[in-house]
Amino acid sequence: MHGTEHPLVIDGGDLSCVRLLLRLRARLGGLAPGAVVHLIATDPAAPLDLPAWCHLTGHTYLGPVAGHDRPAYGLRVSAAPAATRPESPWRPAR
């Protein structure tokens, strides 16, 4: 179980926003609702794009998190996230 005390850490490294969201979306698919994820991301757009993506999909953005050697951001997995297009994780599925 990936809760607040034992979050799943996903290292997005220096991936651009699109590739970062594709990786994140793929990893969230198998997680239980309420699981906490720390996403490590050095892309300067991550602090803007990740909250917007969480709002779009229904996941809860938890903000920046400490304890990592690079910038990291937390989110809580939604029980019923909204689907996004396979090739465009920032666009709702139709």
Salt bridges, closest charged atoms under 4 A:
ASP11 OD2 - ARG70 NH2 2.81
ASP69 OD1 - ARG70 NE 3.42
